[in-house]
Amino acid sequence: MATAKAADKAERVDPFKTKKTSTKTSKVTTIKDAGSDIKKAVDAWVAAKAAETKAKADVGTQDPVIRAYAIQQFANRQMDGIEGNFNIEGDDSKCQFQVQAKSKARSEEDVATFVEEYGQEAADALFRDDNSSIKINGKYLEANWSRLVGSLMEALTDDDFENLFTTRTVNVVEDVHARAKDFANDAKELAEIYTALELTTSLKK
């Protein structure tokens, strides 16, 4: 009876396998006789898109300049015991600089590079394992699906654990802003550490 059930399961379509699909490409044609209102709307849209592209390019040029200045100011303020985000004024406008207690996902290689520059103690204090970053290795799961379904009822082998999950990344600790001060001699070095940690920052109007 058990053998029959196993054979029945083996014949079922694997829901994790996807069907191959083909997409036909069609030739793009042009409508030339749209009404005047539509023509004006198209022209305005294209002009707006061009302005948007230029604006994005301008933001891309100025953004790193402001962020480099702002992270140094953030470090200065941390050294002086001043917490929180702040505004930076221009001649005619201002923007707000925000720093969060998180960074982009960092690999073990990234941490090793940080250790070379700032030491193991600093890395242990400022980074934490991010278990939520662990993802299933889909290719391994699919290739070993039948066996793994059975083994999940028991205990996964060491080989399964090694191959089933992708590499875990790390993130910074929640009080990284304050703790980083312990590993900096001055505000300049603190800003360098913040930059090395690649803290998540944002600029807003």
Secondary structure, DSSP 8 states (H G I E B T S, - for coil): -HHHHHHHHHHS--TT-------------------HHHHHHHHHHHHHHHHHHHHHHHHHHHHHHHHHHHHHHHHHHHHTT--S-EEEE-SS-EEEEEEEEEES-B-HHHHHHHHHHH-HHHHHHHEEEEGGG--B-HHHHHHTHHHHHHHTTS---HHHHHHHB---EEEE-TTHHHHGGGG-SSHHHHHHHHHHHTEEEEEE-
